Amino acid sequence: MGKGLIKEDMFPEITDKYNREGRSAACAMLREEYGIRRPDKVIARIRKSAAYSYDAAADRFTCPGPDPEEAGIFLGLDGLCDPAPVPPGSTASACGKAVEMEKLVQELIGDRLLALSRYITMDTSSRTVLVDRSLLIADGYRVELH
């Protein structure tokens, strides 16, 4: 009768009572609330369950799972998918982010121009653009002129 009546989703409530108030309180709860005649058999089922481990020295059940200290370190799926609300007074930080993004873009453009300067030279006085076609082809580029 007890195995069919007490499901595994009830184990957290039972183990919590066991850990806070002791074995006799957990057995009394099983007798009074669920009408279990042999609550020690339910406790034995919880001990055998893979979801819980029993520490005989401390007379406590532990549920292997993420530590509460570590649980706050990582973002959950909800935290990743939901956009963070922007408080009304945070326009200064938004402007700061725009400035940082602009600096990043300028740095990337500068890097690209530095790479191109290896192949292309501009002479402004004579209005001439010199392209080292052989070096471009050697580095794997294809040159097209329009």
C-alpha positions in Angstrom: 0.0 0.0 0.0 2.8 2.4 0.9 4.7 2.1 -2.3 1.8 3.0 -4.5 0.7 5.9 -2.3 4.1 7.7 -1.7 5.5 8.8 -5.0 9.1 10.0 -5.6 7.9 13.6 -6.0 6.9 13.5 -2.3 10.5 12.6 -1.2 11.7 16.2 -0.9 9.0 16.9 1.7 9.7 13.8 3.6 13.5 14.2 3.7 13.1 17.9 4.7 11.0 16.9 7.6 13.4 14.1 8.5 16.4 16.4 8.3 14.8 19.2 10.4 12.8 17.3 13.0 14.2 13.8 12.9 13.2 10.3 12.0 10.3 10.0 14.5 8.7 13.3 13.2 9.0 12.1 9.6 7.4 8.7 10.5 4.6 10.5 12.4 3.9 12.7 9.4 3.8 9.6 7.1 1.3 7.9 9.5 -0.9 10.9 10.1 -1.0 12.6 6.7 -0.7 9.7 4.3 -2.0 6.7 6.5 1.2 4.7 6.0 1.3 1.7 8.4 5.1 1.1 8.0 6.8 4.4 7.5 10.2 2.8 8.0 9.7 1.1 4.6 9.2 4.5 2.9 12.4 5.8 4.6 14.2 2.7 3.3 12.9 3.4 -0.2 14.2 6.9 0.0 17.6 5.6 1.1 17.7 3.2 -1.9 16.7 6.0 -4.2 19.4 7.3 -6.6 18.2 10.8 -6.1 19.1 10.9 -2.4 22.1 9.8 -0.4 21.9 9.1 3.3 24.7 10.1 5.7 24.4 7.7 8.6 26.9 9.6 10.8 24.9 12.9 10.5 21.5 11.0 10.2 20.6 13.2 7.3 19.5 12.9 3.7 21.3 14.9 1.0 20.1 15.5 -2.5 23.0 15.6 -4.9 22.5 18.7 -7.0 24.1 22.1 -7.6 25.4 23.8 -4.6 23.4 26.9 -3.6 26.6 28.9 -3.7 27.4 27.7 -7.2 23.8 28.0 -8.5 24.1 31.8 -8.5 27.3 31.8 -10.5 25.8 30.5 -13.8 22.9 31.9 -15.7 19.9 29.7 -16.3 18.1 29.4 -19.6 15.6 32.1 -18.5 18.4 34.5 -17.8 20.0 33.9 -21.2 16.8 34.2 -23.2 15.0 37.1 -21.4 16.3 40.5 -22.3 17.5 42.4 -19.3 15.3 45.4 -18.5 17.1 48.7 -18.9 16.5 51.1 -16.0 15.5 54.6 -16.9 18.6 56.2 -15.4 21.0 54.1 -17.4 21.3 56.2 -20.5 24.8 57.1 -19.5 25.9 53.5 -19.6 24.2 53.0 -23.0 26.1 56.0 -24.3 29.3 54.5 -22.8 28.6 51.2 -24.6 28.1 53.1 -27.9 31.4 54.9 -27.5 33.1 51.6 -26.7 31.6 50.0 -29.8 32.7 52.9 -31.9 36.3 52.5 -30.6 36.1 48.8 -31.4 34.9 49.4 -35.0 37.6 52.0 -35.6 40.3 49.6 -34.3 39.0 46.9 -36.6 39.0 49.2 -39.6 42.5 50.3 -38.6 43.7 46.7 -38.5 42.1 46.1 -42.0 43.8 49.2 -43.5 47.1 48.1 -42.0 46.8 44.7 -43.7 45.9 46.4 -47.0 48.8 48.8 -46.8 51.1 45.8 -47.3 49.7 45.6 -50.9 48.6 49.1 -51.8 50.4 52.4 -51.8 48.9 55.7 -52.6 50.9 58.7 -53.8 48.8 61.8 -53.3 51.1 64.2 -55.0 51.1 62.4 -58.3 47.6 60.9 -57.7 48.9 57.4 -58.3 47.7 54.1 -56.7 50.3 51.4 -56.7 49.1 47.8 -56.3 51.5 44.9 -55.7 49.6 42.4 -57.8 52.2 39.6 -57.5 52.2 39.8 -53.7 48.4 39.7 -53.6 48.3 36.7 -55.9 51.1 35.0 -53.8 49.0 35.5 -50.7 46.0 33.9 -52.3 44.0 36.9 -53.4 42.3 37.4 -56.8 42.8 40.8 -58.4 40.0 42.3 -60.5 40.1 45.8 -61.9 37.0 47.7 -63.0 
